[in-house]
Amino acid sequence: MENLHEGHRQRLKDRFLREGLDHFEPHTVLELLLFYAVPQRDTNELAHRLIARFGSLDAVFDAAFDELCTVEGVGRNTATLLKLVPDLTRRYLDSADHEQILLTSVQAIGDFLRPKFVGRTKEMVFLLCLNNKGGLTYGDFIAEGTIDSAPMYSRTILEAAMRSRAVSVILAHNHPHGLAVPSNADLAATESVCRALAAAKIRLLDHFIFAGQDYISLRDSGFIHVEGGI
């Protein structure tokens, strides 16, 4: 039986090396990944069990560590491997082609920011600070919240902008379990931040909201009004 499993594993690895993952079923993607956490047992059944429990491949990767460990056959090593995937994806996307960061359009900014929120299960706030040529002087998360809210403190944002000597900033946060649509609280927080920055002669250029693969620019959608271009 062990030889049969080993032969199947090798065939699946060879298929991946030939074709990539494009034509793999979701459970087969998981089965292949689980080879590296479960060296002896058949991982096909476990892959099916995970998909059945969480509903989709992305939901498996987004599930909480403790929740993964409640699935029969999933130990700490397996759960750690599964939780590594979203973070590894973010690091890969974040490190790709950063030698020339040109944040000169809504699409460019959206494409730059989207990877930051891949796999995030809580609302988080990201701040971009720009110099007078539109160059990036600072970019990082400044707040982490819950599944449906995150603090957006004007003072924290202003202090970060002043430390980086920014002349303008762009805000972004995610709705991990909602739509890329601003809530009344989002709009109120944006207005409060805008006033605080304006007092220091720093412009709030835009505020992006991300939900899955979708995002919205509050400026582009008419929710906020800013003079001049990005």
Secondary structure, 3 states (H helix, E strand, C coil): CHHHHHHHHHHHHHHHHHHCCCCCCHHHHHHHHHCCCCCCCCCHHHHHHHHHHHCCHHHHHHCCHHHHCCCCCCCHHHHHHHHHHHHHHHHHHHHCCCCCCCCCCHHHHHHHHHHHHCCCCCCEEEEEEECCCCCEEEEEEEEECCCCCCCCCHHHHHHHHHHCCCCEEEEEEECCCCCCCCCHHHHHHHHHHHHHHHHCCCEEEEEEEEECCEEEECCCCCCCCCCCCC
